[in-house]
Each structure stands twice: as C-alpha cells, then as structure tokens.
Amino acid sequence: MPSVLSGLHKHEWKKHGSCYGKSERNYFTDAMSLLKQVNNSKIRDFFVTNRGRVITKKNLNMAIKKSFGNTARKVQMICKKGLIIELRFSLKGDPEKDNISTLLKNAKPLIGGCQRGRI
C-alpha cells in the first residue's frame, strides 16, 4: 500500500476492513485485486482521458457499462467542493471467487452521490 509509512493502512483496516470477515491480509489482497480490475477497465481510461475536466455521472455510466455490464447503479460518484474524490462500488459475493462484474451484478443499487464533478 503506497501510504504504509503514514499509517493509512491502519485507518483503512479499522474503518473499512475490520468488519470484512477475513484477515487484514485477505482484506488488502482482495482490495488490490478489485482495484486492479478497475484500473484495467474503461473506467480508468475515461478518467485519464478526462483529467481536469468536469464530467457527469451519465458519461461515467457509459464507461461502467462497457467495463462491467449494466451495473452503473451500483457505482456511486462522491464529490467534495466540485471535485470527484471517490467512486464507491456496491459489491456482493467473494472477491476471491468472483470477478468485479459478478460482484456488481449481485449487489444492491446505491442511492445518492454527485451527478457531476471535476476529475
């Protein structure tokens, strides 16, 4: 993890991973596997192509659909002061057994989030 020297991994584990149901090592291994799948998708390409621009969730949804099928309602865009700071993915299943497309398809839709923001 890039921020291990600052202790970010401890915060991430305590806030997000401790209720995961697996070990800390498994949590971070699964998280990195999922991140790799996103980074190898059209979503990453969309963000790189549009760096510095304001985009809409509707435009992002096209990249999500190309990457993971009809699952855009399971991805939430989070903004702060007009900047996109996070994408949240609703997942259901076991990342060790299923790819992110399957995990998204099995999950519940997310409500809310911002509809436009700057990358």
C-alpha positions as CSV (number, residue, x, y, z in Angstrom):
1,M,0.0,0.0,0.0
2,P,1.5,3.4,-1.0
3,S,0.8,5.1,2.3
4,V,2.0,2.5,4.7
5,L,4.7,4.9,6.1
6,S,1.9,7.3,7.1
7,G,-0.2,4.6,8.7
8,L,-3.1,5.0,6.3
9,H,-3.4,1.2,6.1
10,K,-4.2,1.1,9.9
11,H,-7.1,3.6,9.3
12,E,-8.4,1.7,6.3
13,W,-8.4,-1.5,8.2
14,K,-10.0,-0.1,11.3
15,K,-12.7,1.9,9.4
16,H,-13.4,-0.4,6.4
17,G,-11.8,-3.8,6.9
18,S,-12.3,-4.9,10.5
19,C,-15.9,-6.0,9.8
20,Y,-14.9,-7.7,6.5
21,G,-15.0,-11.2,7.9
22,K,-11.5,-12.1,6.8
23,S,-7.9,-11.3,7.9
24,E,-6.3,-8.0,7.4
25,R,-4.0,-9.6,4.8
26,N,-7.0,-11.0,2.9
27,Y,-8.8,-7.7,3.1
28,F,-6.0,-5.8,1.4
29,T,-5.3,-8.6,-1.1
30,D,-9.0,-8.5,-2.2
31,A,-9.0,-4.7,-2.3
32,M,-5.9,-4.7,-4.5
33,S,-7.4,-7.3,-6.8
34,L,-10.6,-5.2,-7.2
35,L,-8.6,-2.1,-7.8
36,K,-6.5,-3.8,-10.4
37,Q,-9.7,-4.8,-12.2
38,V,-11.0,-1.2,-12.2
39,N,-7.6,0.1,-13.3
40,N,-7.7,-2.4,-16.3
41,S,-11.1,-1.2,-17.3
42,K,-12.7,1.6,-19.5
43,I,-13.3,3.5,-16.2
44,R,-9.6,4.1,-15.8
45,D,-9.3,5.1,-19.5
46,F,-12.3,7.5,-19.0
47,F,-10.7,9.2,-16.0
48,V,-7.3,9.5,-17.8
49,T,-8.9,10.9,-20.9
50,N,-11.0,13.5,-19.0
51,R,-8.4,14.5,-16.4
52,G,-9.0,18.2,-15.4
53,R,-12.5,18.2,-16.9
54,V,-15.9,18.3,-15.4
55,I,-17.7,15.0,-16.2
56,T,-21.2,13.8,-15.5
57,K,-22.3,10.5,-13.8
58,K,-24.2,9.8,-17.0
59,N,-21.0,9.9,-19.0
60,L,-19.2,7.8,-16.4
61,N,-22.0,5.3,-16.6
62,M,-21.1,4.6,-20.3
63,A,-17.6,3.6,-19.2
64,I,-19.0,1.4,-16.4
65,K,-21.4,-0.3,-18.8
66,K,-18.5,-1.0,-21.3
67,S,-16.4,-2.4,-18.4
68,F,-18.8,-4.3,-16.2
69,G,-22.2,-4.5,-18.0
70,N,-25.4,-2.9,-16.9
71,T,-24.2,-2.1,-13.3
72,A,-23.9,1.7,-13.3
73,R,-26.5,2.0,-10.5
74,K,-24.1,0.0,-8.3
75,V,-21.3,2.6,-8.6
76,Q,-21.6,5.9,-6.8
77,M,-19.6,9.0,-7.6
78,I,-18.6,11.1,-4.5
79,C,-17.6,14.7,-4.8
80,K,-16.3,17.4,-2.4
81,K,-16.2,21.0,-3.5
82,G,-16.9,20.0,-7.1
83,L,-14.0,17.5,-7.3
84,I,-14.6,13.8,-7.6
85,I,-12.8,12.2,-4.6
86,E,-14.1,8.7,-4.7
87,L,-16.0,6.0,-6.5
88,R,-18.0,3.6,-4.3
89,F,-18.8,0.2,-5.6
90,S,-21.7,-1.9,-4.2
91,L,-20.4,-5.5,-4.2
92,K,-21.9,-8.8,-3.1
93,G,-20.0,-12.0,-3.1
94,D,-16.5,-13.2,-2.6
95,P,-13.7,-11.3,-4.5
96,E,-11.5,-14.4,-4.3
97,K,-14.1,-16.4,-6.3
98,D,-15.9,-13.9,-8.4
99,N,-14.7,-11.0,-10.6
100,I,-15.9,-7.5,-10.1
101,S,-18.6,-7.7,-12.8
102,T,-20.3,-10.6,-11.0
103,L,-19.9,-8.9,-7.6
104,L,-21.6,-5.7,-9.0
105,K,-24.4,-7.7,-10.7
106,N,-25.2,-9.4,-7.4
107,A,-25.2,-6.2,-5.3
108,K,-27.9,-3.7,-4.4
109,P,-28.0,-0.3,-6.1
110,L,-26.5,2.7,-4.4
111,I,-28.6,5.9,-3.9
112,G,-27.2,9.4,-3.9
113,G,-23.8,10.7,-4.8
114,C,-22.9,13.6,-7.0
115,Q,-24.0,13.8,-10.6
116,R,-21.1,15.9,-11.9
117,G,-17.6,16.7,-10.8
118,R,-14.1,17.6,-11.9
119,I,-11.5,14.9,-12.3
